[in-house]
Amino acid sequence: MYKPMTELCNKGMATMSVSSARENLPAAVEEIEDVAAFDAAMAEEGENIPWEQVKADLGWG
């Protein structure tokens, strides 16, 4: 079954220097928000929508 990305990511926690964290903080924070949004979406009940349908609904293809 589905395991939340945060659960998978926490098993092998990455490290970085303070200077690297300062340079990349906005990207790291965005990634954390994306993982949380993905986990929330996967936890929702209801019908799954195929990716091809999503792209068509958005006019992407």
Phi, psi and omega in degrees: 000175183290133172248129179305141180303324181297325178294318180290320182290326184289342181292324180236066187298131180276155176236155176207159180289161179297318181295321177294320178298318178300317182291329188246010185303313180302320179292320180295319179294317178301319181296319178298318179296321179295318179297317179296319179294320178297313179300318179295319180294320180291333181281343180293143176270158178129181183286138175280145178252124180300145182303320179300323179290320178299313179299318179295318179297327180273356181075026182268357183188000000 
